[in-house]
Amino acid sequence: MSVAEAAGEPVMSAGTPCWIELAATDEASAARFYTELFGWNFTFRPDPATPSGQYAIASRSGISTAGLYQVGAGRPPGWIPHLAVPNTVTAAEWVAHLGGRNTVGPVDLPGRGSILHSLDPTGAPVVFWRPTDSWEFASGATWTFAGADLNTHDGRAADQFYCRLFNFTSQQIGDYQTIDYAEWRLEHRSMLYRYVMGPEYRPDTPPHWMVYFAVDPARGADGVAGHALMLGGTVLTQPFDTPFGRTAILADPGGAVFSIIDHSRAIEGTGQAEVDDPYVD
């Protein structure tokens, strides 16, 4: 049995990315950047649980796209996905059973469901969320969430944890010798990706998530990367072609790293896998 089979009717399939959050050094600056780059609108609300006492929800065309809050002291800024679970209490038990560690929660959020912050067995942070029945999250369209990679040092441990937790199957799409890159699938649907960091990384590079956003083909990855530069961001990896689409790795003015991808520019063959990352030494 896994958390995906636990009692209770899930709002969506367990393991589905159901939210993304940005922990930012400067909330106002981050909101301006993503408003200009992606056309998002931000609404700030009081939230005593955050360092600044507020939490912002971004939206596009009236549908929520992401959360934004001030990062805690001594912690790096960054994006992290939330994965749907039918019950956060059960998820917490399974995280511990499978070798992970729970760090915050489960906590009930009025009107938003229940949340659990954990570390998987490889040390990567991950958030589990039981959203409400009415929850909406824009994804799969231009200017919204397009996917996430877990970059880790221990692919076997990551595969065992998430596949047992969510009944995922792991399919190797790298060559396994030079690139250990796997796709986690649920009933033939792609859910997430996992990459084992190779010798191009410093040995002490922490495991981390890379969040991707789909861009409008009319502007393309090159145009969006150039726009990010004009807005005070950084192009960490220049646009390059992959079997998934033309991709670039950027950082916002506060240093939070993310990727953009133009799926209309996918190329055939293996090419350069969608694993390049600014943590590369």
C-alpha positions in Angstrom: 0.0 0.0 0.0 1.2 3.5 -0.7 -0.2 7.0 0.0 -1.8 6.9 -3.4 -4.0 4.0 -2.2 -4.8 5.5 1.3 -8.3 6.1 2.4 -10.1 9.2 1.3 -11.1 10.5 -2.1 -8.2 12.5 -3.7 -8.9 15.8 -5.4 -6.4 14.8 -8.1 -4.1 11.8 -8.6 -1.6 11.5 -5.8 1.8 12.8 -6.9 0.4 15.4 -9.3 2.2 18.7 -9.1 -0.6 20.9 -7.8 1.2 24.1 -6.8 4.5 25.9 -7.0 5.9 28.5 -4.6 8.7 31.0 -4.8 10.6 31.9 -1.6 12.0 35.3 -2.6 14.4 37.7 -1.0 12.3 40.7 -2.1 8.7 40.0 -2.7 7.9 43.3 -4.4 10.8 43.0 -6.8 9.9 39.4 -7.6 6.3 40.3 -8.2 7.3 43.1 -10.6 9.7 40.7 -12.5 7.2 37.9 -13.1 4.4 40.3 -13.9 6.5 41.8 -16.7 8.0 38.5 -17.8 5.0 36.2 -17.7 2.0 38.6 -17.5 1.0 37.4 -14.0 -1.1 39.4 -11.5 -0.3 39.2 -7.8 -2.6 39.6 -4.9 -1.1 39.9 -1.4 -2.9 38.6 1.7 -2.0 38.6 5.4 -0.2 35.5 6.5 1.3 35.4 10.0 3.2 32.2 9.2 5.6 34.0 6.7 8.6 36.2 7.8 7.0 39.3 6.3 3.4 38.5 7.5 2.0 38.2 3.9 1.6 35.7 1.1 1.0 36.5 -2.5 -0.9 34.5 -5.1 -0.1 35.0 -8.7 -2.7 34.5 -11.4 -3.1 34.7 -15.2 -6.5 35.0 -16.9 -8.1 34.6 -13.4 -6.5 31.2 -12.6 -3.8 30.9 -9.9 -0.3 30.2 -11.2 2.0 30.3 -8.2 2.6 31.5 -4.6 5.1 34.0 -3.4 6.5 34.7 0.1 9.6 36.1 1.8 12.4 33.5 2.3 13.4 32.8 5.9 16.6 34.2 7.3 19.7 32.1 6.3 17.8 30.2 3.6 18.4 30.5 -0.2 15.6 31.8 -2.5 14.1 29.4 -4.9 11.1 27.6 -6.5 9.7 24.4 -5.2 6.7 22.3 -6.5 4.0 20.9 -4.3 2.7 17.3 -4.9 -0.9 16.3 -4.3 -1.7 13.8 -1.6 -5.2 12.5 -0.5 -4.2 12.9 3.2 -1.2 14.7 4.7 -1.3 12.7 7.9 -1.0 9.5 6.0 1.6 11.1 3.8 3.7 12.0 6.9 3.6 8.4 8.1 4.7 7.1 4.7 7.5 9.7 4.4 8.9 8.5 7.7 8.4 4.8 6.8 10.2 5.2 3.4 13.2 7.0 5.0 12.3 10.6 4.6 12.0 13.2 7.3 9.1 15.6 8.0 10.0 19.2 8.8 6.8 21.1 9.1 3.2 19.9 9.5 0.9 18.5 8.7 -0.8 21.9 9.0 -4.4 22.8 8.0 -4.7 26.0 6.0 -8.2 27.5 6.2 -9.8 27.4 2.8 -6.7 25.9 1.2 -6.4 22.4 2.5 -3.6 20.8 4.4 0.2 21.0 3.9 3.3 19.0 4.8 6.9 19.9 4.3 9.4 17.1 4.2 12.9 16.0 3.1 13.1 12.9 0.9 15.7 10.3 1.6 18.2 12.0 -0.7 17.9 15.3 1.2 15.8 17.2 -1.3 13.0 19.4 0.1 9.5 18.5 -1.1 6.0 19.8 -0.2 2.9 17.6 0.0 -0.5 19.2 -0.2 -4.1 18.1 0.1 -5.8 20.9 -1.8 -9.5 21.7 -1.5 -12.1 20.4 -4.0 -12.3 23.9 -5.5 -8.6 24.4 -5.9 -7.4 25.6 -9.3 -3.8 25.7 -10.6 -2.9 26.8 -14.1 -0.4 24.5 -15.7 0.4 23.1 -19.2 -0.4 26.4 -20.9 1.9 29.2 -22.0 3.3 31.3 -19.1 2.5 28.6 -16.6 4.1 25.7 -14.9 5.4 23.1 -17.4 7.2 20.5 -15.3 9.9 19.9 -12.7 13.1 17.9 -12.4 14.5 16.5 -9.2 18.3 16.8 -9.3 19.8 14.4 -6.9 23.0 12.4 -6.1 21.1 9.1 -5.5 18.8 8.2 -8.3 18.0 4.7 -6.8 16.9 6.2 -3.5 14.8 8.9 -5.2 13.1 6.4 -7.5 12.3 4.0 -4.6 10.9 6.8 -2.4 8.6 8.5 -5.0 7.6 5.4 -6.9 6.6 3.6 -3.7 4.9 6.7 -2.3 2.8 7.5 -5.4 2.8 4.2 -7.4 5.0 5.9 -10.1 6.9 3.9 -12.6 10.4 5.0 -13.5 11.5 5.0 -17.1 15.1 5.7 -18.0 15.3 8.3 -20.8 19.0 9.0 -20.5 21.6 6.5 -21.8 22.2 5.6 -18.1 26.0 5.5 -18.6 26.7 9.2 -19.2 23.2 10.6 -18.3 21.1 9.0 -15.7 17.8 10.8 -16.4 14.4 9.2 -15.6 10.8 10.0 -16.2 8.3 9.2 -13.4 5.0 8.2 -14.9 1.5 7.4 -13.5 -0.7 5.3 -15.8 1.2 6.4 -18.9 1.1 10.1 -17.8 4.4 11.9 -17.3 4.5 13.4 -13.8 8.0 14.4 -12.9 11.6 13.9 -13.9 14.7 12.8 -11.9 18.4 13.5 -12.8 21.5 12.1 -11.1 24.0 14.9 -10.9 27.2 13.8 -12.6 30.9 14.9 -12.3 30.0 18.3 -13.7 28.6 19.2 -10.3 30.5 19.9 -7.1 30.3 17.0 -4.8 28.6 19.1 -2.1 25.8 20.4 -4.4 22.6 19.9 -2.5 19.7 18.0 -4.2 17.2 20.5 -5.5 14.2 21.0 -7.9 14.2 22.8 -11.2 10.9 24.2 -12.2 10.1 24.9 -15.8 7.7 27.4 -17.3 6.2 27.2 -20.8 6.7 30.3 -23.0 4.7 31.5 -26.0 6.3 30.3 -29.2 5.7 33.7 -30.7 8.4 35.1 -28.3 10.4 31.9 -27.9 13.0 31.0 -25.3 15.5 33.4 -26.9 13.1 36.4 -26.7 12.0 35.6 -23.1 15.7 35.2 -22.0 16.5 38.6 -23.5 13.5 40.1 -21.8 14.6 38.6 -18.4 17.9 40.3 -18.8 16.3 43.7 -19.4 14.2 43.2 -16.2 17.3 42.7 -14.1 17.4 38.9 -14.2 20.3 36.7 -15.3 20.7 34.2 -18.1 22.6 31.3 -16.5 22.4 29.0 -19.5 21.8 30.4 -23.0 18.9 28.9 -24.9 19.6 25.4 -26.4 17.6 22.8 -28.2 16.5 19.6 -26.6 14.0 16.8 -27.5 11.6 18.5 -25.1 11.8 22.0 -26.6 14.1 25.0 -26.7 15.2 25.7 -23.2 17.1 28.3 -21.1 18.0 28.6 -17.5 17.4 32.0 -15.8 17.5 33.6 -12.4 15.2 36.4 -11.2 16.7 39.6 -9.7 16.7 37.9 -6.2 18.7 34.9 -7.4 15.9 32.3 -7.6 16.6 29.9 -10.5 14.1 28.6 -13.0 13.9 27.3 -16.5 11.8 28.3 -19.5 10.9 26.0 -22.4 9.3 26.5 -25.8 7.8 23.1 -26.6 7.2 24.0 -30.2 10.9 23.8 -30.8 11.4 20.2 -29.8 14.1 18.3 -31.8 14.3 14.6 -32.6 17.0 12.4 -31.1 18.8 12.5 -27.8 20.5 15.9 -28.1 21.2 17.7 -24.9 19.0 16.4 -22.1 16.8 18.7 -20.2 19.0 18.6 -17.2 21.4 21.5 -17.4 21.4 23.4 -14.2 23.1 26.5 -12.8 24.4 24.5 -9.9 26.9 23.0 -12.4 30.4 24.0 -11.4 
